[in-house]
Amino acid sequence: MDAMISEPLLAIDDLHVRFSTRRGIVEAVRGVSLSIAAGETLGIVGESGSGKSVTAFAITRLLDAAGCISQGSIRFKGQDISKASSKQLRSLHGAAISMIFQNPRGALNPIRSVGRQIADAIMAHEPISASEGRARALDLLKAVLIRDPEKRLDAYPHELSGGMCQRVMIAMAIACEPALLIADEPTTGLDVTTQKTVMDLVARITAQRGMAMILITHDLGLASRYCQRAVVMERGQVVEQAAPATLFSAPQHPYTKRLVAASPTATSTIADLAPEGASAVPAVELLRPKPAPGTPLLLEVQKLVKRYDGGVTAVDDVSFSIAAGESLGLVGESGSGKSTISRMICRLIDPSEGEILFDGRAIGSLPARDFHRSEFRKDIQIVFQDPTDSLNPRFNAFDCIAHPLRRLLGMTNGSALAGRVSECAERAGLPSELLERFPHQLSGGQKARVGIARAIACRPRLLVLDEPTAALDVSVQAVILQLLDRLRREDGLALLFVSHDLNVVRMMCERTVVLQNGRVVEQGESRTLFSAPATAYARELLDAVLHLGGPTAKMPEPA
């Protein structure tokens, strides 16, 4: 009896997972052993390619056709499921083991209402009627605290925000009250308050229902707050595991030490983020000081308004300015108007009212469709949030960087063009041997560098950065932030840093503007705003920021 009680809910022993590729066999997971007890929350942390998600897909047997478990066992409630039949897996999925996927909108069926999708998850395991399934789906939407659950029941994924889609995924995952919930990067791309709300919700539901959870994340702050134990993976292997308080305060393995060093704390500076020698960006000996008082204004936004058809006002009476060489942060939750403002400044969309002045000259009245022919186009460049979507898949890295040079500067000379592209790639920390590769052949960090090299190719005066590090690993984020800070100081670039990551904004920006529902609620020097915010909304945003060594989430007692 004692042996049965002490047996873990899930025990993985010497797991090996391999994939067949055009270049041969890739060993994605190599000898992983770990366990999780009933009701426990285990964090698996590591960077892209470390094997975190592959381990999760092996547990659920959702590996793609090229992948297979080549060695080891996965015991769930004492039974080895590594070789379970399709019929056995159907009974396990949802009813015993459920998964929350990283991209909720991509995981949901776009042509089926969310209520029907939740009901489908229940009816796959329980013989209930469609009306009972709908009633249960409504109860689950209420349980995940979605706004207007009766209205959302018949909504489609594209009609919901990212946070709402994530709540729908959670509702589907808990529909049959599984014993084990696997959450794969469940908050990537969510703003800080939505992230906290979603994770508090998941923690509360798992605790109340006595569920175990595996939280897969590259965010050490998230693991530190919500997990009782954490496992660190590197290159398909477990390199260290312990309680988060111990693991992240006194890491033993060199890889864990690098992750901790690259993770922002409440007092981190850009220089602190990576250990010496970890960055591929050369050190800069002479750095420009921050703009002195009286530095001429480069950008002025005056009473900016953006209305869409249907009476929706996305931006309402927004005003701010940026001096030459200054870095300004634009923060707020999803839907606060940050990206809309950045696109109006870059003249990708037209404002409804207000004015945009660049170097004292009005550019807001120039139609967006004609701005690419303006003399200002080369002076204002943007780095988009998703480097994969913003790079032309038919261009190799060289042509991606060369495109604005050909289009905006008319550079057709082979040697001059090649020289400028090579210079930009070098300054962005992109090795020259990668210039012939296409986007799908590059990692996320490498694609981010291509996007930055492309943006600085025309030597702009203002660089707009729209969530440039949102989906990057902490060590890659550290290198990219150091790169951007170095470029700003070397070239006197002004930066408009659009982000929901307040850790990053605090480190990168001299001043910060806080947006809520399209309006400015607070703005001022970052040092003052982050230490003593004047508004309740800014305090709420700051309270939701996760830091290593922060408080552990308080879990409710199981019902």
N, C-alpha and C positions, 0 to 999 in steps of 0.2 A: 504493500500500500504506500509506504513512504517513497519508494522508487517512482511510483506512478505520480505522486504529488509533486515530486521534485523534477520530473521530466519537463523539459522546455516545450513550449507550444510549437516552435520551429527550431530545428537544428540543421545547420548546413555543415557538411564535413568534406573537406578537400575538394571543393567544387572547381571544375575546369570547364570553361566554355570557349569554343573555337568557332571561327567564321571562315568560310571558304570565299576567297576573293580572287580577282584576276591576277593579283600579285602573289597568290599562294595562301597558305593557312595563317590566320591571325589568332593568336591566343589572347582573347579579351579578358578572361578571368582565369587566374592561375593559383589554384590551391587555397581558395577562400574557405575559412571555417568560422562560423559565428552562430549565435543562438539568441533567441528572444523568449522571455517568459510570458505567460498569459497576463494581460493587463499592463505590460511594460512598453515604454516608448524608447526605441533604439534609433539613434541617428547614424546614417552612413554619409560621411563627408569626403570630399576629394574634388579634383578638378575634372574637366571634360576629358574623357578617355581613360579615367581611372578604373572604370568597371562598375560604377555604382548602379547605373540604370540596367546594365546587362545582367547584373546579379538579381535585380528585381524582376526582370523579364524571365529569367531562368526559374525563379520561384513560382511565377504564375504560368510558366510554360508559354509565354507569348513571344519567344524568339522568332525572328523572321526565318524564311526557308533556308537561308545560307548559314544559320547558326545552329549549334547543337551542344548538348551537354556531353562532353567526352569522358568525364571521370567525376567520381564523387557521388554524394547522396544528399537529398533534401528531404528531411523527415518532418512531416506536419502531423501533429497529434500522434506521434509514434509510427506513422506509416510513410514509407519512402514514396514520394510523389514524382521523383525525377524521371520515372519511366511510366507514369500513369497513362491510361488510355484516354482517347478523346471523350468517351462517355464519362469517365471518372472526372476529367478536367471540367466538363460542363457543369457537373454537380458542385465542384469546388468553387468555380468562378462566381463571385457575387455572394454566394451563400456562406462560404467558409473563408475565402480570401478575396478581398476587393482591392481595387487600385484607383488612386486619383492621379490622372496623367498631368504632365507638365503643361501641355497646351490644351486647356479645356474646350476652347472653341473648335479646335481641330479634332478633338476626340468625340464631340457631339455630332449627331446626324443633322446636317443643315436643312433637310427637307421634312423633318418630323418635329412636332412641338415638344417642348421639354417635358411637359406633363406626360405625354405618351411614352417618351423615352424612359422616364422613371418607372412608369407602370410596366413597361416591357421588362425591366430588370427584376421586378417583383414576380410578374406572371411567368417568367422563365423557370422559377423555382417553386411557385405555389399555385395550386389550382383555384384561382379566384376569377371572378367576372371582370369585364372591362370597367364597369361602374365602380366595383370595389377597388380595382387598381387605380382608378382616377382619384378616388377618395384617399387612398393611402399616399398617392403622389402629392396631393395637396397637404396632407399632414406632414410629409417629409419636407416640403418647401417651407412650411411654417417652422419646422424643427431647425432648419438651417438659417432661419431669420431673414429670409429674402423679403424685400419690400413688395407689398401688394401681391401676396402669393396667389390669390384667386385670378388676378390679371396675368401673372407670369405663367400660369399653368398652360395656357394656349399660345404662349409666345414661342418664337423660333430663336435659335442661338444668335443669329445676326442682329436680333432686336434687343439683345441684352449686353450689358457691359462685361468686361473681363472678370470683374469680381463676382457678378451675378452668375456667369457661366461656371465659375469655380464652385459656387455654392450648389448649383445644379449637379455638378460632378460629385460633390460630397454627398448630396441627397441620394444619388444613384448608388454610390459606394456603400452607404450604410443601410440601404433599403431592406436587405435581408439579414441585417445584424450579423455580419461576419465576425469571426474570432480574430482575424488579422487584417489590418488596413495598411496598405503600402501607399505612401504619398510621395510621388516622384517630382521634386521641385515644384511643390504646389503653389508657391507664391511668386514665381519668377514673373517679372513685368508688372506686378501689382504695386500701387503706391503704399507708403508706410502704414497709413491708418487702415487701409483695406487688408494689407498683409497681416497686421496684428489682429484685426477682427476675424479674418478667416482662420488663422492659426489658433486663436483663443477658442473659436467655435469647434474646430477639429479636436482640440485638447479636451474641451468640455464633453463633447459627444463620446469620445473614446473612453474617457474616465467613467462617465455615467453608465455606459453600456458594457463596461468591463472588457473593452477591446484592446488588443495589442496593436502597436503602430510602428512601422518602419518609416522614418522620415529621411528621404534622400535629398541632400542639399549641398550646394557649394558655399552656402552662407553659414559661417561658423557661429555668428551671433544667433541665428535661428536655432541651430542645434544646441547651443549653450542654454538658451532659454527654455526650450520645450522637451529636451530629451533627458532621460535618466542615465543612459550610457551612450557613448559615441564611438564609432569605428572609423578609422581613417584608412582610405584606400589610395594606392598609387600604382599605376600600371598593372591593374588587375590583381593586386595583392593587398591583403590587410597588413599595414605596417605598424599600427598602434591602436589600442582601445583602452578606454577607461571612462570614469565619470567625467562629464564635460568640465566641471570645476577644476579637476586635476589635470585633465588632458590639455586644456587650453591655457592654464596658468603655468604649467611646468612641462611642456612637451619634451619628449625624449628623442623621437626620431627626427633626423634632419628635415624630412619632407614636412612633417607637422610643424616644425619650427618655422619653415618658410611660409606655410599657410597662415600661421598666427601673425607673423611679422607683416604680411600683406593685408591683413584684415583691419579696417579702420576701428579706432577706439574713440572715445569722447574727446581725447586730446591729441589725436594723431595729426601730423603734418604730412605733406606730400613726400618730403624727404624720408619720413619714418617708414613708409609703406613697404619697402622692399629691402632685404638685407643687402649689404655691400656686395656688388658684383652680380646681383641677381637680374638687374635690368640690362636689356640689350641697348638702351639709350645711353650714349656717351655722356659723361658728366660735363656740365657747363661751368667754365671757370669764372666768367664775368656775367652776372645776372642783372637784368634791368630792375631797378627798384619799382615799387608800385607807383601808379600815376600820382604826381604831386598835386596839391590843391591848385586849382586854376588851369589844369590841363584842358585844352579845348575839347568840347563835346563832339564825339564822332557820330553818335546816333541819338536822336530824340524822338520818342513816341508820345504823341499828344492826343489825349481823349479818344483813344482807339476803340472802335466798336465793330463787331462782326455779327450780323444777323443772317440766319439761314431761312429758307422757305419753311413755312409752318409756324413762324413767329418765335423760333428758338434763337435766343441771344447767347452766343458762345463767349463773346468778349464784350465787356460793358465798361466804357469810360476808363480805359487803362492808360496811365502815363508813367514814363520813366526815362532815364537817359544813361548812356554809357560813354565814358571818356576814352580817348585814344589810349590803347595799352591796358585798359581796365578789364576785369573779369566780373561779370554780373550774373548772379544766380536767379533763376525763375523757377519757383517751387510751388507745389500744390498737389492735391489729389487728382486722380483721373477725372477728366471732365471739367477741370478748373480753367481751361483755356490756354495752357502753356504752349502746346504744339500749334494751336491755331495762331497765336501771336507770332511764333517763330516763322511760320509759313507766310504770314503777311509781311513780316520784315524782309524775308528773302524774296518777296514778290512772287510767290507761288500761287497765292490767292489774293483777291482784292478786299480791302476793308470796306465796311458799309459807311462808316463815318470816321472822322479823326484824321490825323496827319502823321506821316513818318518822314523825318528829316535825316538825311545822311550827309555829314560834312556841311551842314547848313542849307542843303538844297532839298526841296520837296521831291520825294520819290513815291509817296503813297498814291498819288493821282495817276502814275503811269500804269496802264493796264498790265496785269500779270502776264498776259499772252505776248506782250511786246517787250517785257523787261529784259529778255535775253539779248535783245539788240542794243540795250542801253549801255552807256559807258560805265555804269555802276555795277554791272553784272559781275565783272571780274573782282570787284572790291568786296563783295558780300558772298560768302560761300557757306554751305551747310554740310554737316556730318550727320547722317540720319541714324535713327535708333537701331534699325536692323540692317547690318551691312550686306547680308545675303540678298535681301529684297532690293537694295539700292544699287547693287552692282549688276551691270548687264552680263547675263550668263554666257553670251556669245563673245564677249571681250575677254582676253587674258588680262592679267594685272597691268601689264605695260599699257595696253590700249585703254583700260579704265582710267589710268592716271593721265594718259595723253589726250583723252577726249576733250576736256575743257581747254587745253592748250591749242588744239586744232580749231575748236569751234569759236573760242572767245578771243584768242590772240593770233589766230591765223598761222600758227607755226607749222610749216610743212617741211622745213629743212631737216633732213634725216639726222645729221650729227647734233644740231642744236636741240631738236626735239628729244633725241635719245639722252643727251646730256642732262636736260632739265628733268626728265622722268627719273633718271638714275639718281640725281641729286635729291629729288623729293622722296623717293623710296628710301634712300639712305637716311635722310633726316627723320623719316617716320619709323625707322628701325626695321624696314622690310628688306631681307637679304636679296641681293640681285638675282640669285638663281631662282627666286620665286616669281619673277616678272613674267615668265612664260606660262605660268600656271593659270588655269581658269578658276573662277570663284569656288566651284564645287570641289576643287582640289586643295583648297586652303582651309585652315582652321578658323574658328571665330575670331581669335586675336589677330591672325594674319589678314583676314578680310577687313577688320576694323582699321588696321594700318593702311591698307589700300585706300579705304575711304578717306582717311586723314591725308594721305599723300595726294590724292586727287583734289581734296579741298584746298590744300596749300599750294598747288601747282601754279596757280595764277597770281600768287603772292597777294592774297586778299588783305584787307585792313580790318574786316570784321568776320569772325568765324562763329557761326551759330551751331551749337552742339545739342542735338535733340536726343537725350538719353543715350549718349555714346557708349556707355559701359554697362547698360542695364542687364544684358544677358552674358556678361563675361565672367570668367573665374576671377577670384580675388587677386591672384598673382598677375594675371594678364591685365586686370583693371589697374593695378598699381603701376605697371609699366606704361600703359596708355595715358594715365593721368600725369605721370612724370613727363612723358613726351609732350603732352599738350601744354603743360606749365612751362617747359623749356622753350617750346616754339613761341609761346606768348612773350616770354621775356627776351628772347633773341630778336624777334621780328617786330616787337611792339604791337602785336596783334591784340585787338579787343575781342573778348569772348563773351558770348551770351550763352550761358550754361543752363539748358533746360533739363530739369531732372526731378524725380521724386525721391532720389537718394540724398537725404539731407547730410549724411556723413561726407559725401563727395562735395556737395556745394559748400559746406563749411570750410573744407580744406582748399578748394579751388578759387573761391570768389571773395573779393573785398566787400562787396555789397550784395544784398539779397532782397528780392521782391517776392512776397507771399501772395498767392492768388487763391481765391475761393469763389466758385460759381461765376467765373469770368471777371471778377472784380479784384482790385488790389486791396488787401486788408491790412497789410503792414509792409514797410520797406525801410531799409537802413543798413548800417554797417553790419557785416556778418558777425563780427565778434560780439557786438551788443545784442543783436537779434537772437543769436543762439544761446547766449548766457542769460539774458533777461528779456524774453519776448513780451511785447506789450499787449497782445491780444490773446484771447482764449483759444482761438483756432490755431495760431502759431504754437502755443503751448501744447495743444493736442497733437500736432504733427511731431513736435520734438519728443514728447513722451512716448510716441510709438516707435522711435528709432531704436534699433537693436544694436548693442555693443557687446563685444566680448567682455565677460566678467560682469555683465548686467544681471538683474534679478532673474531667477528661474520662475517660469509661469506657475501660478498656483492652480493645481488641479483640484476640481471638486471631487468629493468622495464618491466612489461608485454607488449607484442606486441599489 
